Amino acid sequence: MSALAHPGPIVPLPGRRRHLRLVAPVVPESPDLPVALPLSPPVRRSASAAVAPHAPLRLTVRGKRVLAALLILGAAALGSVGGAVLGSAEQLPAAVTTVTVSSGDTLWSIAADAASPGADVRDVVAQIADLNGLQGAQLAAGQQLEVPAGD
């Protein structure tokens, strides 16, 4: 039943603390200003209800779970960003040779000749393009290319 449909007056339950209460206004120190009287007597609290001024931080079980989840998510985000930054740098070959492009040579054929057995030719093509600053696969006869030395 809702409070609007209740037939009688709404009465607070006994034993429950009231959340809103009237407090006395601040009394000014100046004697020429009027003094306001307190509206209600001061409420006395028991010693057990008093809050210590420097109470230690206590986390509930739910708070500990939320904190643990946030730490795990933060570590995962940091790890993925760090892995992307560190893993994105391609290693350039230590030894390179210079190859002169002849008529009919393609970047793929040069990379296939330079690739070590079992190596992916696409990776070698990307290394040749990076070493020589090539924008596309167009080569001219007589052009000098630095090619990674095959093992």
N, C-alpha and C positions, 0 to 999 in steps of 0.2 A: 504494500500500500504506500502510496507516495505521501509526502508531507502536505501537499495541497488537498488531498482527499481526506485527510485526518480530521475527524469531527471536533476534537478538542484543541486546547492550546498546546503548543509545543513546549515541553519542559525538558531541560537537560537532564541526562541520567546522573544519578548520584555517584560520587566517586570519580567522575571524569574531570580532568582539569579543563578549565575554560581557557581557550586560546587567546581570546581578546579580553583585556581588562583595562580599566581606567587607571591612569597613573597620575601622580601629583605633578603639577607643572614645576619648572625650575624657579626657585625663589631668588630674585635678584638681591645683590648685596647692598644696593643703594637704599638709604632710609627714606628718601623722598618719593619712591615709587610704591604703589599699593601692593600689598602682599596677598597672594591668592591662597585660599585654604585648600587643603587636599580634598579630593573628591571621594576617595575611599581609603580605608585604613591600609597600611602597608601589609603585604602578604609575606608571612614568614615561611621560609622553606626549611625543611629538615637538613641536617648535615649531609645525609646520603644523597640528597637531590642536588647539592652544590657541585658545580663543575670545577675541576682542578684547572688552574690557569695554564699549566703546561702539561696537559694530558698527552700521553703518547698516541701516535697515530695507530689506530687499530683497523685492520681490513677484515671485512666479512669474507666468507667463503666465496660468495658471488664476486666481490671486489677483487679477490685474488685470482679468480678465473679470468675476469676481464683484463686484469693487468698482465697475466701470462699470455693471453691471446694477443694483446697489443704488442707485447715484446716479440712474440713469434712472427707476427705480421711485419713488424719493423725489420727484424733480422732477414726475413724472406725478401722484402723489398730492397734492402741494402745489398743482399747477396745477388739478386738478379741484376741490379744496376751495375754492381761491381763486375759481375761476370760478363755483362755486355760490353763494358768498357775495356776490360782486359782481354777478352776473347776476340774482339773485333780487329785487333792489330795483326795483319798478315806478316809473316816473317819473310823477308826478302832473302834470296839465296846468298850464301857466303861467297861462292865462286861464280863468276860470269865469264862468258866468252863472247867474242864479237863475230857476228855472222853477216855476210853480205847477201842481200836478197837478189836472187837471179830471176829471170823471166819465168812466170808461171808459178812461183812460190806463193803460198798463202801463209797466213799467220798460224793456221791449224797445222799445216805440214811442217813448218819450222818447229812448232811446239811439240809435235809428235816425235820428231827426230831428237829433240833435246830432252824429252821426258825420260826419266829413269824407268826401268821395267816395273809395271804395276802401278805407276803414278797416274793420276787423273790428268788427262791432257787439258781439260778446262782450267785446272789450277795453273798449269804452266802457261797457258795463253794469258791468263790474268796477270801472272808475274811478268811476262814479257811486256804487256801493255803498261804495267806500272813502272817498270824499269826504263822504258823508252818514252813515256808520256804520250802514248797513242790514244786517240779519241775513238777510233773505229778500227776496222780490220783492213783498211786500204793500205797496201804497200806498193812501193815503186821499185823497179829494178835498179840495183846499185845502192840501195839504201842500207846503211849500217845499223844493225840491231844488236843490243846487248841481250844475251840469252843465258838463262841459268845453265851452269855446267851439269850435264847428266852424270849419274854415278856409274 
